[in-house]
């Protein structure tokens, strides 16, 4: 019994509930999560995002406003840009052009814009056609442009994809916005449910709807599938959701109680933490639940599995040395290598997309902070500031940001950090409740 309690403590504080339910994607009430910059910026480039020129069908500018509003929000959240107040704009987007040579760069240089976004939109029965360009004001040149086609409901995603393209043009690396964030929240009451949303706070969906405990979401790389742990059938089990088909498969094991797990980036395999007779070990299984092979075999606790993006390496938490520490091993099998030696309680490892770094949580003076360490071993670095308890790190698909939950405010909330300079982006939610266990997907459709 002591081992069971210890294994559950390594995962989360869990209260069993017995009322079953069914996972269904549904719009969430209570308003969206809004995200604002909480840390000071430095050396930010100034960018103006002009309204889109209406080429027909968007006379009320509703479509154009959705694109422009989402794009401005994402660029501000990126931490690389300062958005110039639209009230300072001299130019009327409906009276000027959007192609090179059709507008005056001096109008944008006079308000100290480093970059300007201009474009056009047309909407009708056939859908939305949208064009957007990024211009370098000082050099008076077009840096890049994109054409998008879709429905009115696709416009916000068009803006996220263009924000990613702007970051790639300006920094050489694609941005993280065309992705999803999953999290655990009690915003709907006292039960822990799984939600998903865009990084900019839009498109909030409640994935589970059962009055019990749902934990530890993880995406495959394409964000087509999401794995989570639930007690909705009165005993812990993993559930694999096909997000497009809105269907799910329950995963159990004859080996014992499944108390956690993660899905591989390709979506084909799962590493499950299975408890039996006081010991918890990791097993590689198919996404239907068929066992492929055991990965650990100790009398202790092995939990919190994470798989590198190339599918080759497994990181996990084990108490085989006496205290919970981070280990890595080949997913094909072999002897694990211990990574962490500082701290007596290290858990929830997660690989960066590049595979060269792990983020994890480590306890000090009764509180957790987020640390990083080279995946091959080396000196760990503390990246959160000791403010509150900081837990459950998850990398953005570009590897420049970390999402994590923190009690630095009154409730537990999700925060996003720029790893390079540790600038924090705060995810603020509407209403009461706690948010935790963030999981950041890869880019959508990949």
N, C-alpha and C positions, 0 to 999 in steps of 0.2 A: 504493500500500500504506500509506503514511503516513496518508493521509486515512481509510482504513478503520479503522486502529488508533485514530485520534483519535475517530472517531464512536463506536466501541465504548467508548472510555474515558468519553465523555460519558454513556453509558447505564449501564454497570456493568462490573465486572471479570468477563469472561465466559470460561469454559473450555468449549470445544466437546466434546460427547460424541456418540456415534453410535448408541446403542441406542434404537430407537423404542419407544413405548408408547401407551397410550390413556387419555384423561382419564375417570375414573370417580369419582363421588361415593361416598365410603366412610367409615365411622367411623374416626377416627384413634386410634391407640394411645398409650400413655404418659401418659394423664391430661389434664385440661383445663388451659388457661392460666388462672391465677388473677391477678386484678388487685387491687392494694392501693393505698391513698393513700400517696404518698411525700412530699408536701409538707405543710407546716403549714396548718391551716385557720384561718379567722378569721370571726367573726360568723356562725357556723353556727346555723341554726334546729334545735331539738331536735324529734325526731319519734319516736313510738312506733308500732310496727306490731304490732297485736294478732293473735293466732291467729284463724283463721276459725271461725265457729260451724258445726258439723256439723249440717246439716238432714237428713241421711240418706245412707248409702252411703260415708262417709269416716270410719268408726269408728277406723281406725288413724291418721288425720290425715295420711296420706301426700300426698294432693292439696293439702290446705291448707298443709302444711309446704313443699311445692315452691313454691307461690305466695308465701308469706310470706318464705321464704329468698331467693328471687330478688329480690323487691321490696326487702328490706332491703339486699341487696348493691348493687342499682342506685342506690338513694337515697344510700348512702354514697359510691359512685363519682361521683355527680353533683357533689360538692363544695359542695353547698348545705345539707346536713343532717348532724346528728350523731344517730346512732341510739341511743336509750335501751336499755340492756341489758334484755332480757326478764325477767331475774330480779328486776328492780325493780318489775315490774307488780303491782299490787294485785288487779286484776280477773281472774276466770276467764272466758275467752271462751265456754266451754260453758255457763256458768251465767247469764251476762248477755246482754242483747240487743245488736244492732248498729245498729238504727234510732235516729234522734233521739228522745229521751225514754225509751229502753229501757236506758240505762246512766247512770252518775254521772260527770259531768265532773270532779268533785272528786277522783276516784281518779287521774285523769291530771294534773290541776293539781298534786297533791301530789308528783309525781315530776318536776315542772318540764318537762312536755311542752308545746311550742308547738302541735303538731299530733298527731293520732292517726288511724290507719287501722283501721277495723273492717269486718267483712264476714261473709259466709256462703258455704257451699259444699254442694252436693248432687251425688252421683255415682251412676250406675247404668248399665244397659244402653243407655240413650238418650244417655249422655255426661255431661259435667260442666256444671253451672250454677253460676256464681260471681258474687257481688255484692260490691262493695267501695266504701266511702265514705271520704272525707277530711274530718276535722272540725277546725275551729279551736277549740282548747281555751279560750283566754281569752274569746273571744266566744260560746262555746257554740253554734256554728252549723255546719251542714253546708256545706262549700265545693263539693263535687261528688261524684258517684257514677257508677259504671259497672256494667253487666251484661255478662257474657261467657258464651258457650256454645261448647262444643267437646269434643274428646277429652282424655284425660288427658295426652297428649303435647303439647297446646296450652297447658297451664297456665303454663309458664314464659314463653311469649310473652304470655299475658294479663297477667302481672306486669310485663313490660317495657312493655307498652302503658299499664298503670296508672301506672307510674313516670313515663312521658312526660306523662300527664295531670296528675299531681301537680305536676311542674315547671311545667306550663302554668298551673295554678291558683295556684301560689305565686309565680311569676316573670313570668307573662304570656307565656311562650314555651315551646312544646312541647319535651320532652326528646329525647335522641338514641338511646334504648335499643332501640327497635323498628327495628333496622337490623343490618347485617352488616359484618364486617371481613374483608377478604382480605389475605393476607400470603404472603411467600416464606419458607420455612424449610428448614433442613437437619436438623431433629430426627429424621428417619427414617434418617439416614446422611449420606453426603458429598454427595448430590445435592440440588439446589434444587427443591423441590416447592411447589405452590400449596395453601394451606389457607384455609378460611373458618371463622368463628366468630362468636358473639354478642359484644357489647362487654363483657359481664360475665364472659366466659371460658367459657361453656357452649356446647354444640352444636358442638364442634370437628370439622370434616370435612376429610379429605384429598381435594382435588379432582383432582390429577394423581397418576399412579402410574407414572412412567417414569424409569429411571435415567439422567437427563440434566439439562439446565438449563432451568428454567421461570422466567420473570421478568415483572415489570411488569403485575400484574393491574389491571383497571379494570372497574367496574360501570356499567351503565346506571342511570338514576335509580330504577327499580322494583326493582332487584336481581334481575331475571329473567334477565339475560344478563351474562356475564363474559368479557372479552377478555384474553388473555395471550400472551406471546411464548414460543416453545419451540424447542429444537434437537432434538427427538425424531425428526425425519425426516432428520437429519444436516446440515440447513441451517436457518437461522432462518426462522420463519414465524409468523404470527399465527393463533390459534385462538379462535373465538367459541363459547362454551359456552351452550347453553340449559339453565339450571339446573333447570327443572321437568321437561323431557323427558330430561335427562341425555344430551344429544347435543351434538355439536360440528361446526363447519365449519372446514376449513383455508383460510386466506387467503394467497395468494401474489400476485405481480404480475409481468407481463412487463417492467415498468420496471427491475427489478433485485432486490436482496436486501432483504426486509422486515426491518428491525432494531428495530422498535418501533411503538407506536401507542396510540390511546385510542378508546373508543366514545363516541358522543354520548349526552347524557342521555336522549333519546327512544329510543335503541337502534337507530335506523335507519341511521346513518352511522358511518364510522370515519375517523379521520385517521391515516394510516400514514406512517412514516418509511422511505424507500426509498433504499438506497445503490446507486450505479452509477458506475463509473469514478472512484472516489475522492470523489465528491460525494454528499451525503445531502440529499434534499429531501422535503417533506411533500405528500401527496396526499389529497384527499377521495375516499373510495370508498364503495360500498354495503357492507352487511354480508355480501354474497355475494362481494365482492372486485372488483366492477365499478367502473372509474374514473369519477368524476364530473368532477373537474378538478384540475389542479395548484394548490397553494397557495403554494409557494416555488419559486424558480428561481435558485439561486446555484451557484457552483463550490465552496462550502464545506460546512459541516455544519449542518443544521437538524433538531433532534430534540426529544424530551420534549414532545409536544403535549398541551395541556389545553384543554377546551372549557367555556365558561361554562354555567350551568344553563339559561339561556334559549336556548342553541344558537346564539347570534349571534356570539360572539367567541372567537378562538383565541389562546392564549398558547403560546409555545414558546421553546426555546433555540437560539441561532444564534451562530456565530463570525464573522459577516460584518464585525464591527468589529475583528476581530483576536483577541478573547478571547470565551469563551462568556458571553453576556448574555441577558437575558429580553426578549422582544418580544411585542407584541400586534397583532392585526389582525382585520378582519372575516372571518368564515368564508365570506362571500360573495365574498371577494377584496379586493384593494386593497393599498396600501403598508403594510408593517409599521411600528410605532412602537416605538422602543427605550425600555424602562422603567428598566433598571438601569444605573447608572454607577459605583456603589461596589462594589469587589471585582473580581478578575480571573477569577473562575470561578463563574458563577451558573447554576443549572440546576434541573430538576424543578419548574417552576411549577405551581400548582393554584389554581383560583378558589374563593373562598368561595361558599356557596350564594346569598348576596345579590348576588354578582357585583361588589362594590365593592372587593374586596381580593384580592391574590394572596399566597400563601405560596410560598417557594422555599428552596433551600439555597445557601449562599454559602461559599466557602473562604477561610480566614484562618489563616496559620501552619500550613498543612498539614492543618487540620481543617475540617470543615463545621459550620455552624450554620444554624438555621432563621430566616429573616427574613420579614417581611411588608411589602407596599408597596401603596399605592392603585392600583387597576387603571387609572386614568387617568393615573398618573404622580405622583411626589411623593417624599417623604423615606422611605427604608426604615427599619424598626425591627427590631432583633435580638430574638428572643423566646426562644431557648434560651441557656443560660448558659456556653457554652464548655466544658462538662464532657463529654468524649468527642467523638466525631464524630457529628453529628446530621443525618440525611438523610431524604429522601422524605416530605415532609409531605403530609397528607391531611385535609381538613376533615370534621367531623361534619355531619349534615344540618341541624342547627340553627345551625351557624356559631359555636358557643361553644367548641368543642374542636378541637384538632389532634392527630392521630396521627402519629408519626414513629418511625423506627428510630434507635437510639443505641448507641454502644459505651461508655457511661458505666459500665457494669458489665463483667464479664469477657468476656461474649459480646455480640453485637449483639442487642438486644431491642426490642420495640415499646413505646413510651410514649405516654400520652395527656395532653395539657396543656389546662388551662383558659386560653384565650388572654387573657381579661380581666385575670387576676392572675398568670398564668404558674405556677400551681400544677400540679405534675406528678402524674399517676396512672400508676403503674408496672405494665406488663403482664409478669408473671413466668411463665415456662413451666417445665414439668416436663422433666427430663432435659437432655441436652447438645444443642448445635447453635446455630445463629444464625437470628434472625428479622429480616426486612427488608422493604422495599417495601410498606408497608401501603396499603390502598385502602379507604376508608370508603364504604359504599353510602348511598343515600338511604333514607327510611323505606320499609319493606317494603310492597309492594302499591301504591305510588304510581307 
